[in-house]
């Protein structure tokens, strides 16, 4: 199985967002279309797509804020899971960040998402003693 990874184009938004919805990555308070468009518009971020035989198998949004890299919307379609797609996407995210001089990568996982936490543990990511704080600015 050959996984092809590339940067999403603006015309792929609907397909990518449909995958995000299908695998449970969206939340009512976030606008995935705005997230997708912003990631493609800014030089410090992109959305990567994984395709197998032309079919969308997975995605990851990656960005570099000048201090650390971040990964969001890592998701693999249900029928493609267990085939290394997520590992490949994360490896390409890391390469994308290294190419931009990024020294550190971080990501946020909901505390009750045992599957995602297990995946990241298996590929060498460690839990860090930090507290994430936030506030909506678009209200």
ABEGO torsion letter per residue (X at the ends): XBBBBBBBBAAAAAAAAAAAAAAGABBAABBAAAAAAAAAABAABBBBBBBBGGBBABBBBBBBAGABBBBBGBBBBAAABGAGAAAAAAAAAAAAAAAAGBABBBBBBBAABAAAAAAAAAAGBBBBBBBBBBBBAAX
